[in-house]
Amino acid sequence: LIDRHFLAKLAKIAPMVLTVHNTVPFHGASSSKLMLRGHEDIFTPFDHFIPHTETIRRHLVGRGIEPERMTRLPHPVIRLPQPRAAAGGKGSGEKEASGRQHILFFGNIKPYKGVDILVHAGLDLARTREDFHITIAGKPFMALDGLHREIEEAGAGAFFSVIPRYLSEQELADTIARSDIIVFPYREIDASGAFSCATQFGRPIIATDIGAFSEEPVREHVLRIPVENTPALRHALAGLLDDAGERERLAGESRRLHEKMYGWERFAGDCLDIYRRLASAAPHRNR
């Protein structure tokens, strides 16, 4: 609400462009009416919008923003440093000495990301098999006590590790390199910065069939599952744990997807083209 007054003043000086990463207010989390109003009002001063996905573009159209005021540019890939030698870097078909496959969730831990769905799928798997370990790594923005309690009560502590903090880029690279399967069990998503890190090391990816995960170029290169569906995630994980060939195939898909993804240099160049076009046109502002 405070920002909009400054944005309105800036809009009198030059054309304004907003790169849109997410259009669902606070990813559907409970929010005050004041916060929701601020989210609705933030779009008003801008002349042009850069949505990362078709999902975002449709949401903006639904808000009354004309399609000609948008240019879709995909989220650029976030490139991590190479993993340190101690991190390993095994292929997706290899198991560690214990015989366990490592399943990884990483990124900020928020309700919309479905960490609880992954935990419940893992608890179901732990009743019948011992060949996996789930790591949840990221800064929590929600209480995790309930999930810890469920894991302890099930006697499944050996199947889970939680790293409840921000990971540096080097730590994240090392953690991904040690993994065999990466999971994005999100309930809601438009575009994902975390996902843009995931393809660099060629790991099989399971993701819910929503937002950026359901669009090109991602959709054909990941194993997609229904939203909010613990049995589907359990089934997908069991299938990959049982089938080294399928893990290797999806690892190859992940590498191919990485080659297709937008780079920062291209993204910056395309943004500059938009800025120059708007500056030269100096469009009339109907506000």
C-alpha positions as CSV (number, residue, x, y, z in Angstrom):
1,L,0.0,0.0,0.0
2,I,2.9,2.4,0.7
3,D,4.8,1.3,-2.4
4,R,1.9,2.2,-4.7
5,H,2.3,5.9,-4.0
6,F,6.0,5.9,-5.0
7,L,5.2,3.8,-8.0
8,A,2.6,6.2,-9.2
9,K,5.1,9.1,-9.0
10,L,7.7,7.0,-10.9
11,A,5.1,6.3,-13.6
12,K,5.0,10.0,-14.4
13,I,8.7,10.0,-15.2
14,A,9.1,6.9,-17.4
15,P,7.3,3.8,-18.6
16,M,7.1,1.1,-15.9
17,V,7.6,-2.6,-16.4
18,L,6.8,-5.4,-13.9
19,T,8.4,-8.8,-14.2
20,V,5.7,-11.2,-12.7
21,H,6.9,-14.3,-10.9
22,N,3.6,-15.1,-9.1
23,T,0.1,-13.8,-9.3
24,V,-1.7,-15.8,-6.6
25,P,-1.6,-13.5,-3.5
26,F,0.9,-15.0,-1.1
27,H,0.6,-18.4,-2.8
28,G,-2.9,-18.8,-1.3
29,A,-1.8,-18.5,2.3
30,S,-4.1,-16.7,4.8
31,S,-3.6,-13.0,4.5
32,S,-5.3,-9.9,5.9
33,K,-7.7,-7.8,3.8
34,L,-5.1,-5.0,3.9
35,M,-2.4,-7.2,2.4
36,L,-4.7,-8.6,-0.3
37,R,-5.7,-5.1,-1.2
38,G,-2.0,-4.1,-1.6
39,H,-1.5,-7.1,-3.8
40,E,-4.4,-6.1,-6.1
41,D,-3.3,-2.5,-6.3
42,I,0.3,-3.1,-7.1
43,F,-0.4,-3.8,-10.8
44,T,-2.1,-0.4,-11.5
45,P,0.9,1.9,-12.3
46,F,2.7,-0.4,-14.7
47,D,2.7,0.0,-18.5
48,H,4.0,-3.4,-19.4
49,F,4.3,-6.9,-17.8
50,I,6.8,-9.7,-18.2
51,P,5.0,-12.9,-17.1
52,H,7.3,-16.0,-16.7
53,T,4.6,-18.5,-17.7
54,E,1.4,-18.9,-19.6
55,T,-0.3,-19.5,-16.3
56,I,0.8,-16.1,-15.1
57,R,-0.2,-14.5,-18.4
58,R,-3.7,-15.9,-18.1
59,H,-4.0,-14.6,-14.5
60,L,-3.0,-11.2,-15.6
61,V,-5.6,-11.2,-18.5
62,G,-8.2,-12.2,-15.8
63,R,-7.3,-9.1,-13.9
64,G,-8.1,-7.0,-16.9
65,I,-4.6,-6.4,-18.3
66,E,-4.6,-6.4,-22.1
67,P,-2.5,-9.1,-23.8
68,E,-0.6,-6.5,-25.9
69,R,0.8,-5.1,-22.6
70,M,2.6,-8.4,-21.9
71,T,5.7,-10.1,-23.2
72,R,6.2,-13.7,-21.8
73,L,9.8,-14.4,-21.0
74,P,10.6,-17.7,-19.1
75,H,12.4,-17.7,-15.8
76,P,16.1,-17.9,-16.5
77,V,18.0,-20.9,-15.2
78,I,19.8,-20.4,-11.9
79,R,23.3,-21.9,-12.3
80,L,24.9,-23.3,-9.3
81,P,28.7,-23.9,-8.7
82,Q,30.1,-27.3,-9.4
83,P,29.8,-29.6,-6.4
84,R,32.8,-30.2,-4.3
85,A,34.5,-33.6,-4.7
86,A,33.4,-34.7,-1.3
87,A,29.7,-34.3,-2.4
88,G,30.0,-37.2,-4.7
89,G,28.0,-36.6,-7.9
90,K,26.9,-40.2,-8.6
91,G,24.7,-41.0,-11.5
92,S,21.0,-41.5,-11.0
93,G,21.2,-45.2,-11.4
94,E,23.8,-45.7,-8.7
95,K,23.1,-46.5,-5.0
96,E,25.3,-45.6,-2.1
97,A,26.9,-48.4,0.0
98,S,23.8,-48.6,2.2
99,G,21.7,-49.4,-0.8
100,R,19.5,-46.3,-0.3
101,Q,18.3,-43.9,-3.0
102,H,18.3,-40.3,-1.9
103,I,15.1,-38.2,-2.4
104,L,15.5,-34.5,-2.1
105,F,13.1,-31.5,-1.6
106,F,14.9,-28.1,-1.4
107,G,13.9,-24.5,-1.2
108,N,12.0,-22.3,1.3
109,I,9.6,-24.5,3.2
110,K,6.1,-23.0,3.0
111,P,2.6,-24.5,3.1
112,Y,2.0,-24.3,-0.6
113,K,5.1,-26.4,-1.4
114,G,3.5,-29.6,0.0
115,V,6.4,-30.8,2.2
116,D,3.7,-32.6,4.3
117,I,2.6,-34.5,1.2
118,L,6.2,-35.7,0.7
119,V,6.5,-36.7,4.4
120,H,3.3,-38.7,4.3
121,A,4.3,-40.4,1.1
122,G,7.6,-41.3,2.7
123,L,5.9,-42.6,5.8
124,D,3.7,-44.8,3.6
125,L,6.8,-46.1,1.8
126,A,8.7,-46.8,5.0
127,R,6.1,-49.4,6.0
128,T,7.2,-51.7,3.3
129,R,10.7,-50.8,2.2
130,E,14.0,-49.5,3.4
131,D,15.8,-48.5,0.2
132,F,15.4,-44.7,0.4
133,H,16.1,-41.6,2.4
134,I,14.3,-38.3,2.2
135,T,16.1,-35.0,2.7
136,I,14.2,-31.8,3.2
137,A,16.5,-28.8,3.0
138,G,15.4,-25.1,3.3
139,K,14.5,-22.3,5.6
140,P,11.1,-23.0,7.2
141,F,8.3,-20.4,7.0
142,M,5.9,-22.7,8.7
143,A,5.9,-24.9,11.8
144,L,7.5,-28.3,11.3
145,D,6.8,-29.7,14.8
146,G,3.8,-31.7,13.7
147,L,5.7,-33.4,10.8
148,H,8.6,-34.2,13.1
149,R,6.1,-35.7,15.6
150,E,4.5,-37.8,12.9
151,I,7.9,-39.1,11.8
152,E,8.9,-40.0,15.4
153,E,5.6,-41.6,16.2
154,A,5.9,-43.8,13.1
155,G,9.5,-44.8,14.1
156,A,10.7,-43.6,10.8
157,G,13.4,-41.1,11.8
158,A,16.1,-43.1,9.9
159,F,14.3,-42.3,6.7
160,F,14.3,-38.5,7.0
161,S,16.7,-35.7,7.4
162,V,15.6,-32.1,7.7
163,I,18.1,-29.2,7.2
164,P,15.9,-26.3,8.5
165,R,18.0,-23.3,7.2
166,Y,19.0,-21.4,4.1
167,L,21.6,-23.3,2.0
168,S,24.4,-21.4,0.3
169,E,24.7,-22.0,-3.5
170,Q,27.7,-24.3,-2.9
171,E,25.8,-26.3,-0.2
172,L,22.8,-26.6,-2.5
173,A,25.0,-27.8,-5.4
174,D,26.6,-30.4,-3.1
175,T,23.2,-31.5,-1.8
176,I,21.6,-31.9,-5.2
177,A,24.7,-33.8,-6.4
178,R,24.2,-36.3,-3.6
179,S,20.5,-36.9,-4.5
180,D,19.0,-39.4,-6.9
181,I,15.5,-38.1,-7.2
182,I,14.2,-34.5,-6.8
183,V,10.6,-33.8,-5.8
184,F,8.4,-30.7,-6.1
185,P,5.1,-31.7,-4.5
186,Y,3.7,-28.1,-4.8
187,R,0.0,-27.3,-4.2
188,E,0.3,-24.0,-6.1
189,I,2.9,-22.5,-8.3
190,D,3.2,-20.0,-11.2
191,A,6.9,-20.0,-11.7
192,S,9.7,-21.6,-9.7
193,G,13.2,-20.3,-9.0
194,A,14.0,-23.5,-7.1
195,F,13.1,-25.6,-10.1
196,S,15.4,-23.7,-12.3
197,C,18.3,-25.0,-10.2
198,A,17.2,-28.6,-10.3
199,T,18.1,-29.6,-13.9
200,Q,21.8,-28.7,-13.8
201,F,22.9,-32.0,-12.4
202,G,20.7,-34.3,-14.4
203,R,18.5,-35.8,-11.7
204,P,15.0,-37.3,-12.2
205,I,12.3,-34.9,-11.2
206,I,8.8,-35.5,-9.9
207,A,6.5,-32.4,-9.9
208,T,2.9,-31.7,-9.6
209,D,1.0,-31.0,-12.8
210,I,0.4,-27.3,-12.3
211,G,1.8,-23.9,-13.3
212,A,5.2,-23.9,-14.8
213,F,5.5,-27.6,-14.3
214,S,2.6,-28.3,-16.6
215,E,3.8,-26.0,-19.4
216,E,6.5,-26.2,-22.1
217,P,9.3,-26.8,-22.0
218,V,9.1,-28.5,-18.6
219,R,6.0,-30.8,-18.9
220,E,7.6,-33.5,-21.2
221,H,10.8,-33.7,-19.2
222,V,9.5,-34.5,-15.7
223,L,7.3,-37.1,-14.1
224,R,4.1,-35.2,-13.3
225,I,1.6,-36.2,-10.6
226,P,-1.8,-34.8,-9.6
227,V,-1.9,-31.9,-7.1
228,E,-2.5,-32.7,-3.4
229,N,-2.2,-36.5,-4.0
230,T,-0.1,-38.5,-1.5
231,P,-0.9,-41.9,-3.0
232,A,0.2,-40.6,-6.5
233,L,3.5,-39.3,-5.1
234,R,4.1,-42.6,-3.2
235,H,3.4,-44.6,-6.4
236,A,5.7,-42.3,-8.4
237,L,8.5,-42.6,-5.9
238,A,8.1,-46.4,-5.6
239,G,8.2,-46.7,-9.4
240,L,11.5,-44.8,-9.6
241,L,13.0,-46.6,-6.6
242,D,12.2,-50.0,-8.3
243,D,13.4,-49.0,-11.9
244,A,16.9,-47.9,-12.4
245,G,16.2,-47.7,-16.2
246,E,13.4,-45.2,-15.6
247,R,15.5,-43.1,-13.3
248,E,18.2,-43.0,-16.0
249,R,15.7,-42.0,-18.6
250,L,14.3,-39.2,-16.5
251,A,17.8,-38.1,-15.7
252,G,18.4,-37.7,-19.4
253,E,15.2,-35.8,-19.7
254,S,16.4,-33.4,-17.0
255,R,19.6,-32.8,-18.9
256,R,17.8,-32.1,-22.1
257,L,15.5,-29.7,-20.3
258,H,18.5,-27.9,-18.9
259,E,19.8,-27.3,-22.4
260,K,16.4,-25.7,-23.4
261,M,16.1,-23.4,-20.5
262,Y,16.4,-19.6,-20.8
263,G,19.8,-18.1,-19.9
264,W,20.2,-14.8,-18.1
265,E,22.1,-13.2,-21.0
266,R,19.1,-13.8,-23.3
267,F,16.6,-12.8,-20.7
268,A,18.5,-9.5,-20.1
269,G,18.7,-8.8,-23.8
270,D,15.0,-9.4,-24.3
271,C,14.2,-7.1,-21.3
272,L,16.3,-4.4,-22.7
273,D,14.5,-4.6,-26.1
274,I,11.2,-4.2,-24.2
275,Y,12.5,-1.2,-22.2
276,R,13.8,0.5,-25.3
277,R,10.6,0.0,-27.2
278,L,8.5,1.4,-24.4
279,A,10.8,4.4,-23.9
280,S,10.8,5.3,-27.6
281,A,7.0,4.9,-27.9
282,A,6.3,6.9,-24.7
283,P,2.7,5.6,-24.6
284,H,-0.2,7.6,-23.3
285,R,-1.1,6.6,-19.7
286,N,-4.8,6.1,-19.2
287,R,-4.8,6.5,-15.4
